[in-house]
Amino acid sequence: QVQLVESGGGLVQDGGSLRLSCEASVTSFPIASMGWYRQAPGKEREMVAYKRTSGDANVAEAVKGRFTISRAKSQNTVYLQMNMLTPEDTAVYYCNLVAWDGRIVWGQGTQVTVSS
C-alpha cells in the first residue's frame, strides 16, 4: 500500500512563495506520474501540474509561469514551487500519484492560504 506524505502548506501574503513536497512511502513503485491538484471552497478539484516519470510535464494555464513542478532523482518525491501567489490560489492542495497499472493514490491534502 502506497501512502503519500505532503508538507509545505501554510499561510503566505499576496505575492509570496511556498514550496510543497510529497513523498511516496515506497520506492521501486511503478509510478507513471506524480502531481498536484487543488480544491478551493465551493469549487471542483482541478489539476495544477503533474510530471510523468518519462520527464514531460503538464501545468495548468492558471499557474503557468508562476508554479514549477519537479521530481526528485529517486522519482518517488514531487515538489511544487509556487511563486507570485495570489488569493485565488487559496485551496487545499492534494498530491496525486498514478501507477502504470492505473492505480491512483491521493495524499491527505495540505492547506495553502494566500492573504491579500
C-alpha positions in Angstrom: 0.0 0.0 0.0 1.5 3.3 -1.1 0.9 6.4 1.0 1.7 10.0 0.1 3.1 12.3 2.7 2.6 16.0 1.9 4.3 19.0 3.5 4.9 22.7 2.9 1.5 24.3 3.0 0.7 27.3 5.1 -0.3 31.0 5.2 1.5 33.5 2.9 0.9 37.0 1.8 -0.1 38.0 -1.7 2.9 37.8 -3.9 4.7 35.4 -1.7 6.1 31.9 -2.3 5.6 28.4 -0.9 7.1 25.0 -1.8 5.0 21.9 -1.4 6.6 18.4 -1.1 5.1 15.0 -1.5 6.9 11.7 -0.9 5.6 8.3 -1.7 6.1 5.8 1.1 7.7 3.2 -1.1 10.5 3.1 -3.6 10.6 1.0 -6.7 6.9 1.5 -7.2 5.7 1.6 -10.8 4.9 5.3 -10.9 3.7 6.7 -14.2 3.2 10.3 -12.9 3.1 12.4 -9.8 1.5 15.8 -9.5 -0.8 18.2 -7.7 -4.4 19.1 -7.7 -6.2 21.7 -5.7 -9.7 22.4 -4.4 -11.0 25.8 -3.3 -14.1 26.1 -1.2 -17.2 25.6 -3.3 -15.2 24.6 -6.4 -14.3 21.3 -8.0 -10.9 19.8 -7.7 -8.7 20.9 -10.5 -5.3 19.8 -11.9 -2.4 22.1 -11.1 0.5 20.3 -12.5 1.9 16.8 -13.0 5.1 15.3 -14.2 5.5 11.9 -15.8 8.3 9.6 -15.0 9.3 9.9 -18.7 10.1 13.5 -18.0 7.4 15.6 -19.6 5.2 17.8 -17.5 1.8 19.4 -17.8 1.0 22.7 -16.0 -2.4 24.4 -15.8 -2.8 27.7 -17.6 -3.8 29.4 -14.4 -0.4 28.8 -12.8 1.9 28.6 -15.8 4.9 30.9 -15.3 4.4 31.0 -11.5 4.4 27.4 -10.4 7.1 24.8 -11.2 6.8 21.1 -10.7 9.8 18.8 -10.3 10.6 15.4 -9.1 13.5 14.0 -7.2 16.0 11.8 -8.9 14.6 8.9 -6.9 11.3 9.7 -8.7 9.2 9.0 -5.6 9.1 12.6 -4.5 7.4 15.5 -6.2 7.7 19.2 -5.5 5.6 22.2 -6.4 7.4 25.6 -6.2 4.7 28.3 -6.1 5.8 31.9 -6.7 3.8 35.1 -7.1 0.9 33.6 -5.1 -2.5 35.3 -5.2 -5.6 34.9 -3.0 -7.1 33.0 -6.0 -4.5 30.2 -5.3 -6.0 29.6 -1.8 -7.1 26.0 -1.7 -6.4 22.6 -0.3 -3.6 21.1 -2.4 -3.6 17.3 -3.0 -0.7 15.2 -4.1 -1.6 12.6 -6.8 0.2 9.5 -7.9 -0.8 7.4 -10.9 0.7 4.0 -11.3 1.5 2.3 -14.6 -1.3 -0.2 -13.8 -3.8 2.6 -13.5 -4.0 2.8 -9.7 -4.5 6.3 -8.4 -3.3 7.4 -4.9 -4.2 10.7 -3.2 -2.5 12.5 -0.4 -4.4 13.8 2.6 -4.2 17.4 1.4 -2.4 20.5 2.6 -3.9 23.9 3.1 -2.5 26.9 1.2 -3.9 30.2 2.2 -2.9 33.5 0.5 -3.9 36.6 2.3 -4.5 39.9 0.4 
